[in-house]
């Protein structure tokens, strides 16, 4: 077993344990949390470098050969998702040191945060469906606790809705896993890719595929299974909202991409055709929901739903260019959406609210924040030359190449409506005067210079990444191309997993 595979899981797990041991020592706990997040980022970079140089990396826990042991595997898609988890995890952790109040830290924010990173990372590099379920449960427990942290009425209401719907997803996931195991005798994904085509009950295979589609669809927040997300993501602390917005639904999208390119590929016309319809409806309902909202985090929450539709669109097209677009969009959206939630937190600090009617004046109060908002906002809308433009362009071109004109038109329309929502925030929060007088400037208040740097630093870095991906898109497209090739040509993945011996 390669340490490159183990370390990205082991580091946040160990950090969480150390944070628990330092429960009553807040300064030490904060230091351990930040150092652990930094070390986690380093391990994710090393994994990405290893996969980029040497190809797919696979290993078996406990020297049990596949498909009998616990398999960890990282191809280019897994590696880039683990890397972006490390980047977002470190940035949001630094932000939280200035954003999170003492009460939430004393009640377990730091250990729960790193348990969440453990679950997300494990989900991206597991090689079998049962352990994917295990990592989903780790994520669910940590995310539920983080949502409820603070025990405010609105938080508890959102946390209960979140947990209830995700438990439905969990039950469906377990039913699908049990049925699939009874049919094939294995849950190793590479082994399933070999065995499933030889199963005679094709109708049952398609039924199982639909069960997985629904289970992962709930976790991805696709139409019509998304209602839990806007009911919960605006309720917790800003740092929690940001990491949720960036990563949690993307684990569901990743699971859909992995299973519907590696395992369920025998009835593409039905399964991927259904996914294409779901993608279009997800885009439209999400952006219309955003247009109807008047609270910044609610607007951004509905945009998560809308943008998930673009990622599912790339999977549903099931062409090399479509999958390139899906992978590129995943990376772009994680950075941009996390950043917008972090900006929303600073807006609340400066104006006292996130309700658009109760805020304003930021254009004069903080010109820097204007720039830091516009970069991810315009990128989310697909304005060139930012990262979102290339992501949308690749997907629209992929749909036009195979004559899917309806989904291409939908993608263009939703992009225009996204721009409308962003200009709505701009007009209310930045351009109009604050209804209660001038907003505070970023440099005034009870924050020290270090605390301000912890708030603004991650936002500036994420904005720079968005610009860099837009201006120098080719290396990122090359990475997405490698990932797309491995998704469509399954043999290297299967060989890497099944060929490993103790």
PLY file of the C-alpha trace (Angstrom):
ply
format ascii 1.0
element vertex 502
property float x
property float y
property float z
element edge 501
property int vertex1
property int vertex2
end_header
0.00 0.00 0.00
1.42 3.37 -1.06
1.69 6.09 1.56
0.63 8.54 -1.15
-2.84 6.96 -0.93
-3.02 6.59 2.85
-1.63 9.95 3.94
-4.48 12.20 2.63
-6.90 10.16 4.78
-4.62 9.59 7.76
-3.59 13.24 8.24
-7.07 14.77 8.80
-8.09 11.72 10.84
-5.07 12.20 13.11
-5.67 15.95 13.27
-9.25 15.35 14.42
-8.02 13.00 17.17
-5.40 15.52 18.36
-8.00 18.30 18.36
-10.19 16.17 20.64
-7.27 15.58 23.01
-6.75 19.37 23.15
-10.43 20.06 23.79
-9.88 22.49 26.69
-6.78 24.12 25.20
-8.21 26.42 22.54
-4.98 28.09 21.27
-3.25 24.70 20.90
-6.31 23.21 19.22
-6.43 26.06 16.69
-2.73 25.63 15.92
-3.09 21.88 15.45
-6.12 22.42 13.20
-4.29 24.88 10.94
-1.12 22.77 10.80
-3.16 19.64 10.09
-4.99 21.34 7.24
-1.67 22.53 5.82
-0.14 19.06 6.06
-3.26 17.60 4.45
-2.78 19.99 1.53
0.83 18.86 1.14
-0.20 15.18 1.03
-2.84 15.93 -1.62
-0.27 17.74 -3.75
2.11 14.77 -3.47
-0.66 12.38 -4.53
-1.49 14.55 -7.53
2.15 14.68 -8.58
2.49 10.91 -8.21
-0.58 10.22 -10.36
0.39 12.81 -12.97
3.83 11.25 -13.36
3.07 7.57 -12.94
-0.59 7.11 -13.84
-3.27 5.37 -11.82
-2.17 4.42 -8.30
-3.90 1.54 -6.50
-3.29 -0.42 -3.33
-4.90 -2.96 -0.98
-5.20 -2.56 2.77
-3.97 -5.46 4.88
-2.31 -7.29 1.96
-5.61 -8.73 0.78
-5.75 -8.91 -3.01
-8.60 -7.28 -4.91
-11.52 -7.77 -4.85
-11.38 -9.19 -1.29
-9.57 -6.40 0.51
-10.18 -2.70 1.05
-9.04 -0.99 -2.11
-7.74 2.57 -2.40
-7.25 3.91 -5.90
-6.45 7.29 -7.39
-6.74 8.09 -11.07
-6.56 11.65 -12.38
-10.16 12.42 -11.42
-9.69 11.13 -7.87
-6.34 12.89 -7.50
-7.61 16.28 -8.64
-10.67 16.00 -6.38
-8.45 15.14 -3.41
-6.15 18.04 -4.31
-8.97 20.57 -4.50
-10.25 19.21 -1.17
-6.85 19.97 0.33
-6.78 23.48 -1.12
-10.29 24.35 0.03
-9.82 22.65 3.39
-6.70 24.66 4.19
-8.13 27.98 2.99
-11.43 27.63 4.84
-9.62 26.44 7.97
-7.55 29.65 8.02
-10.70 31.72 7.43
-12.44 29.94 10.30
-9.73 31.01 12.76
-11.06 34.55 12.38
-14.69 33.76 11.61
-15.60 31.07 14.15
-16.70 32.26 17.58
-15.31 30.81 20.79
-18.49 28.94 21.66
-18.48 26.93 18.43
-14.78 26.18 18.75
-15.23 25.00 22.32
-18.05 22.71 21.20
-16.01 20.77 18.68
-15.71 22.72 15.43
-12.09 21.77 14.73
-12.30 17.98 15.27
-15.59 17.85 13.34
-14.08 19.87 10.50
-11.22 17.43 10.06
-13.53 14.42 10.35
-15.45 15.98 7.45
-12.25 16.33 5.41
-11.43 12.70 6.22
-14.80 11.54 4.89
-14.59 13.63 1.72
-11.05 12.47 0.95
-11.88 8.84 1.64
-14.90 8.98 -0.67
-12.74 10.24 -3.53
-10.12 7.48 -3.33
-12.05 4.42 -2.20
-12.23 1.59 -4.68
-15.37 -0.22 -3.54
-19.00 0.74 -3.02
-19.36 -0.39 0.58
-16.47 1.79 1.71
-17.94 4.62 -0.33
-21.03 4.17 1.87
-18.83 4.25 4.98
-17.19 7.52 3.93
-20.58 8.99 3.11
-21.67 8.19 6.66
-18.54 9.78 8.11
-19.38 12.90 6.11
-23.04 12.81 7.18
-22.24 12.56 10.90
-19.65 15.35 10.78
-21.75 17.63 8.56
-24.88 17.18 10.69
-22.93 18.12 13.82
-21.37 21.13 12.08
-24.78 22.29 10.88
-26.20 22.10 14.42
-23.13 23.69 16.04
-24.38 26.75 17.90
-27.83 25.26 18.60
-29.76 28.19 17.14
-33.36 27.44 16.17
-32.76 28.03 12.46
-29.66 25.83 12.51
-31.43 22.95 14.21
-34.31 23.18 11.76
-31.90 23.09 8.80
-29.85 20.28 10.34
-32.92 18.08 10.89
-34.07 18.55 7.28
-30.55 17.87 6.05
-30.14 14.70 8.10
-33.63 13.33 7.36
-33.29 13.59 3.59
-29.74 12.27 3.60
-30.84 9.28 5.68
-33.33 8.48 2.92
-30.42 8.59 0.48
-28.43 6.31 2.77
-31.22 3.73 2.93
-31.59 3.72 -0.86
-27.81 3.44 -1.21
-27.74 0.42 1.11
-30.64 -1.26 -0.72
-28.84 -0.75 -4.02
-25.57 -2.08 -2.58
-27.25 -5.17 -1.12
-29.07 -5.97 -4.36
-25.93 -5.47 -6.42
-23.90 -7.69 -4.12
-26.55 -10.41 -4.28
-26.43 -10.21 -8.06
-22.66 -10.18 -8.54
-21.00 -11.29 -5.29
-18.69 -8.25 -5.21
-18.68 -4.54 -4.39
-15.21 -3.73 -5.68
-15.86 -1.20 -8.45
-13.21 -2.56 -10.82
-14.47 -6.10 -10.27
-18.05 -4.94 -10.86
-16.98 -3.43 -14.16
-15.81 -6.92 -15.19
-18.73 -8.94 -13.84
-21.79 -6.80 -14.46
-21.77 -7.08 -18.28
-22.18 -10.88 -17.90
-25.26 -10.68 -15.67
-28.28 -11.97 -17.59
-30.97 -9.96 -15.76
-30.41 -6.72 -17.66
-33.62 -5.15 -16.43
-32.56 -5.68 -12.82
-29.18 -4.11 -13.54
-30.90 -1.02 -14.93
-33.18 -0.89 -11.88
-30.16 -0.98 -9.58
-28.58 1.77 -11.65
-31.66 3.93 -11.10
-31.47 3.29 -7.34
-27.87 4.50 -7.33
-28.90 7.46 -9.47
-31.53 8.48 -6.92
-29.27 7.91 -3.90
-26.38 9.90 -5.35
-28.83 12.39 -6.85
-30.07 13.31 -3.37
-26.50 13.86 -2.19
-25.76 15.88 -5.34
-28.94 17.99 -4.90
-30.28 17.41 -8.41
-33.88 18.02 -9.52
-36.26 17.16 -7.86
-34.21 16.02 -4.87
-32.54 19.28 -3.95
-34.93 20.89 -1.47
-32.83 19.99 1.58
-29.92 22.16 0.41
-31.44 25.69 0.37
-33.19 24.84 3.64
-29.91 24.22 5.45
-26.83 25.79 3.83
-27.65 29.36 4.91
-27.97 28.47 8.61
-24.51 27.55 10.01
-21.36 29.63 10.48
-19.95 31.06 7.25
-16.87 28.81 7.24
-19.13 25.75 7.55
-21.40 26.98 4.75
-18.37 27.60 2.54
-16.84 24.14 2.91
-20.26 22.54 2.45
-20.91 24.60 -0.68
-17.55 23.71 -2.13
-17.30 20.00 -1.38
-20.34 18.10 -0.09
-22.55 18.01 -3.19
-19.46 17.40 -5.33
-18.91 14.08 -3.57
-22.34 13.04 -4.83
-21.47 14.25 -8.33
-18.18 12.36 -8.17
-20.03 9.18 -7.15
-22.40 9.58 -10.13
-19.49 10.14 -12.51
-17.55 7.19 -11.14
-20.38 4.67 -11.15
-21.95 5.75 -14.44
-18.68 5.59 -16.34
-17.12 2.53 -14.71
-20.03 0.29 -13.66
-23.39 1.18 -15.23
-22.58 1.57 -18.90
-24.70 -1.16 -20.50
-27.88 0.90 -20.96
-26.48 4.33 -21.74
-29.45 5.44 -23.83
-31.75 5.08 -20.82
-29.56 5.98 -17.84
-27.59 8.83 -19.38
-30.64 10.05 -21.27
-32.44 10.36 -17.92
-29.42 12.14 -16.47
-29.50 14.66 -19.33
-33.13 15.54 -18.61
-32.34 15.81 -14.89
-29.36 18.06 -15.69
-31.49 20.50 -17.67
-34.22 20.65 -15.03
-31.63 21.06 -12.27
-30.07 24.02 -14.06
-33.37 25.78 -14.66
-35.01 25.23 -11.27
-31.84 26.17 -9.41
-31.32 29.46 -11.22
-35.02 30.41 -10.97
-34.90 29.69 -7.25
-31.86 31.94 -6.93
-33.59 34.75 -8.82
-36.47 34.65 -6.33
-34.30 34.97 -3.19
-33.28 38.11 -1.31
-30.68 36.72 1.11
-27.13 36.26 -0.17
-26.49 32.74 1.12
-29.91 31.57 -0.07
-29.14 32.94 -3.54
-25.78 31.19 -3.54
-27.35 27.96 -2.24
-29.78 27.82 -5.15
-26.88 28.51 -7.50
-25.14 25.41 -6.16
-28.13 23.43 -7.42
-28.10 25.19 -10.77
-24.38 24.63 -11.32
-24.64 20.96 -10.36
-26.77 20.67 -13.49
-23.81 21.62 -15.67
-21.66 18.88 -14.14
-24.38 16.26 -14.61
-24.81 17.53 -18.17
-21.19 16.63 -18.97
-21.66 13.13 -17.56
-24.95 12.65 -19.38
-23.47 13.62 -22.75
-20.98 10.77 -22.19
-18.50 11.95 -24.81
-14.80 12.75 -24.33
-15.47 16.48 -24.55
-18.51 16.23 -22.28
-16.52 14.50 -19.54
-13.67 16.99 -19.97
-16.20 19.73 -19.35
-17.65 17.94 -16.31
-14.22 17.53 -14.67
-13.20 21.11 -15.50
-16.51 22.41 -14.17
-16.10 20.49 -10.92
-12.74 22.15 -10.19
-13.90 25.60 -11.27
-17.12 25.50 -9.27
-15.56 24.24 -6.03
-13.19 27.22 -5.99
-15.71 29.84 -7.07
-18.60 28.76 -4.86
-16.45 28.40 -1.75
-15.08 31.86 -2.39
-18.50 33.47 -2.81
-19.63 32.11 0.56
-16.48 33.47 2.19
-17.14 36.88 0.62
-20.71 36.70 1.94
-19.30 36.30 5.44
-17.30 39.51 5.12
-20.34 41.32 3.73
-22.22 40.39 6.90
-19.36 41.63 9.08
-19.33 44.98 7.29
-23.06 45.60 6.94
-24.60 43.55 9.74
-26.75 41.28 7.57
-27.01 39.18 4.43
-30.55 40.34 3.61
-30.25 42.45 0.46
-32.81 45.02 1.64
-30.89 45.64 4.86
-27.40 46.12 3.44
-25.54 48.33 0.98
-22.75 50.86 0.58
-19.91 48.42 0.03
-18.76 50.03 -3.23
-17.40 52.98 -1.27
-16.70 51.25 2.01
-14.47 48.52 0.63
-13.25 48.73 -2.99
-11.11 45.62 -2.40
-14.18 43.58 -1.53
-15.84 44.79 -4.74
-13.06 43.17 -6.77
-13.03 40.03 -4.64
-16.77 39.62 -5.19
-16.79 40.37 -8.90
-14.12 37.80 -9.80
-15.98 34.68 -8.58
-19.40 36.19 -9.41
-18.50 36.83 -13.05
-16.75 33.47 -13.27
-19.88 31.73 -11.98
-21.84 33.51 -14.71
-19.42 32.37 -17.43
-17.91 35.74 -18.33
-14.58 35.50 -20.23
-11.73 35.10 -19.61
-12.47 33.62 -16.17
-12.61 29.89 -15.41
-16.39 29.62 -15.68
-16.33 30.77 -19.31
-14.13 27.88 -20.41
-16.09 25.36 -18.34
-19.40 26.41 -19.93
-17.87 26.70 -23.40
-16.53 23.14 -23.35
-19.89 21.75 -22.21
-21.90 23.74 -24.75
-19.55 22.70 -27.55
-19.80 19.06 -26.43
-23.59 19.22 -26.59
-23.57 20.85 -30.02
-21.19 18.21 -31.39
-23.78 15.47 -30.82
-26.80 17.57 -31.70
-28.14 18.12 -28.17
-29.31 21.61 -28.98
-31.94 21.83 -26.22
-29.43 21.29 -23.42
-26.99 23.70 -25.08
-29.68 26.40 -25.22
-30.58 25.68 -21.60
-26.96 26.09 -20.54
-26.71 29.47 -22.29
-30.00 30.70 -20.81
-29.07 29.61 -17.29
-25.72 31.39 -17.64
-27.56 34.62 -18.47
-29.92 34.20 -15.51
-26.93 33.52 -13.25
-25.47 36.85 -14.31
-28.81 38.47 -13.41
-28.63 37.03 -9.88
-25.05 38.22 -9.43
-25.92 41.73 -10.61
-28.82 41.67 -8.15
-26.35 41.12 -5.29
-24.06 43.78 -6.77
-26.83 46.37 -7.01
-28.18 45.80 -3.52
-25.08 45.05 -1.48
-22.46 47.15 -3.21
-24.03 49.94 -5.25
-26.99 51.30 -3.27
-26.30 53.16 -0.01
-26.64 51.29 3.26
-30.15 51.94 4.62
-28.79 52.68 8.10
-25.85 54.84 7.09
-22.32 54.20 5.75
-21.00 50.66 6.00
-17.86 50.12 8.01
-14.57 49.86 6.16
-12.70 46.60 6.12
-9.90 47.94 8.27
-12.13 49.20 11.12
-13.57 47.15 13.92
-12.40 44.80 16.60
-10.29 42.63 14.27
-6.52 42.57 14.50
-4.35 42.73 11.37
-3.78 38.98 11.64
-7.51 38.28 11.85
-8.19 40.46 8.82
-5.44 38.65 6.91
-6.99 35.28 7.80
-10.32 36.47 6.40
-9.07 38.15 3.24
-6.07 35.93 2.44
-7.97 32.78 1.41
-10.43 34.84 -0.64
-7.58 36.52 -2.52
-5.87 33.18 -3.19
-9.09 31.58 -4.46
-9.75 34.63 -6.66
-6.23 34.34 -8.06
-6.83 30.64 -8.82
-10.02 31.55 -10.68
-8.12 34.07 -12.80
-5.22 31.68 -13.36
-7.51 28.88 -14.56
-9.17 31.34 -16.92
-6.01 32.89 -18.36
-3.95 29.70 -18.44
-6.67 27.14 -19.05
-4.63 24.70 -21.12
-2.85 22.85 -18.25
-6.18 22.39 -16.49
-7.81 21.22 -19.72
-4.94 18.75 -20.15
-5.63 17.39 -16.68
-9.35 17.16 -17.43
-8.52 15.42 -20.73
-6.45 12.79 -18.93
-9.27 12.24 -16.44
-11.85 11.98 -19.24
-9.73 9.43 -21.11
-9.46 7.22 -18.03
-13.21 7.44 -17.43
-14.04 6.35 -20.96
-11.29 3.76 -21.30
-11.84 1.65 -18.19
-9.12 -0.95 -18.77
-6.21 0.92 -17.11
-8.30 1.52 -13.98
-9.40 -2.13 -13.82
-5.87 -3.40 -14.43
-4.41 -1.09 -11.78
-6.87 -2.38 -9.16
-7.10 -6.04 -10.09
-3.43 -6.38 -10.94
-2.21 -5.39 -7.48
-1.11 -8.35 -5.39
0.22 -8.51 -1.85
0 1
1 2
2 3
3 4
4 5
5 6
6 7
7 8
8 9
9 10
10 11
11 12
12 13
13 14
14 15
15 16
16 17
17 18
18 19
19 20
20 21
21 22
22 23
23 24
24 25
25 26
26 27
27 28
28 29
29 30
30 31
31 32
32 33
33 34
34 35
35 36
36 37
37 38
38 39
39 40
40 41
41 42
42 43
43 44
44 45
45 46
46 47
47 48
48 49
49 50
50 51
51 52
52 53
53 54
54 55
55 56
56 57
57 58
58 59
59 60
60 61
61 62
62 63
63 64
64 65
65 66
66 67
67 68
68 69
69 70
70 71
71 72
72 73
73 74
74 75
75 76
76 77
77 78
78 79
79 80
80 81
81 82
82 83
83 84
84 85
85 86
86 87
87 88
88 89
89 90
90 91
91 92
92 93
93 94
94 95
95 96
96 97
97 98
98 99
99 100
100 101
101 102
102 103
103 104
104 105
105 106
106 107
107 108
108 109
109 110
110 111
111 112
112 113
113 114
114 115
115 116
116 117
117 118
118 119
119 120
120 121
121 122
122 123
123 124
124 125
125 126
126 127
127 128
128 129
129 130
130 131
131 132
132 133
133 134
134 135
135 136
136 137
137 138
138 139
139 140
140 141
141 142
142 143
143 144
144 145
145 146
146 147
147 148
148 149
149 150
150 151
151 152
152 153
153 154
154 155
155 156
156 157
157 158
158 159
159 160
160 161
161 162
162 163
163 164
164 165
165 166
166 167
167 168
168 169
169 170
170 171
171 172
172 173
173 174
174 175
175 176
176 177
177 178
178 179
179 180
180 181
181 182
182 183
183 184
184 185
185 186
186 187
187 188
188 189
189 190
190 191
191 192
192 193
193 194
194 195
195 196
196 197
197 198
198 199
199 200
200 201
201 202
202 203
203 204
204 205
205 206
206 207
207 208
208 209
209 210
210 211
211 212
212 213
213 214
214 215
215 216
216 217
217 218
218 219
219 220
220 221
221 222
222 223
223 224
224 225
225 226
226 227
227 228
228 229
229 230
230 231
231 232
232 233
233 234
234 235
235 236
236 237
237 238
238 239
239 240
240 241
241 242
242 243
243 244
244 245
245 246
246 247
247 248
248 249
249 250
250 251
251 252
252 253
253 254
254 255
255 256
256 257
257 258
258 259
259 260
260 261
261 262
262 263
263 264
264 265
265 266
266 267
267 268
268 269
269 270
270 271
271 272
272 273
273 274
274 275
275 276
276 277
277 278
278 279
279 280
280 281
281 282
282 283
283 284
284 285
285 286
286 287
287 288
288 289
289 290
290 291
291 292
292 293
293 294
294 295
295 296
296 297
297 298
298 299
299 300
300 301
301 302
302 303
303 304
304 305
305 306
306 307
307 308
308 309
309 310
310 311
311 312
312 313
313 314
314 315
315 316
316 317
317 318
318 319
319 320
320 321
321 322
322 323
323 324
324 325
325 326
326 327
327 328
328 329
329 330
330 331
331 332
332 333
333 334
334 335
335 336
336 337
337 338
338 339
339 340
340 341
341 342
342 343
343 344
344 345
345 346
346 347
347 348
348 349
349 350
350 351
351 352
352 353
353 354
354 355
355 356
356 357
357 358
358 359
359 360
360 361
361 362
362 363
363 364
364 365
365 366
366 367
367 368
368 369
369 370
370 371
371 372
372 373
373 374
374 375
375 376
376 377
377 378
378 379
379 380
380 381
381 382
382 383
383 384
384 385
385 386
386 387
387 388
388 389
389 390
390 391
391 392
392 393
393 394
394 395
395 396
396 397
397 398
398 399
399 400
400 401
401 402
402 403
403 404
404 405
405 406
406 407
407 408
408 409
409 410
410 411
411 412
412 413
413 414
414 415
415 416
416 417
417 418
418 419
419 420
420 421
421 422
422 423
423 424
424 425
425 426
426 427
427 428
428 429
429 430
430 431
431 432
432 433
433 434
434 435
435 436
436 437
437 438
438 439
439 440
440 441
441 442
442 443
443 444
444 445
445 446
446 447
447 448
448 449
449 450
450 451
451 452
452 453
453 454
454 455
455 456
456 457
457 458
458 459
459 460
460 461
461 462
462 463
463 464
464 465
465 466
466 467
467 468
468 469
469 470
470 471
471 472
472 473
473 474
474 475
475 476
476 477
477 478
478 479
479 480
480 481
481 482
482 483
483 484
484 485
485 486
486 487
487 488
488 489
489 490
490 491
491 492
492 493
493 494
494 495
495 496
496 497
497 498
498 499
499 500
500 501
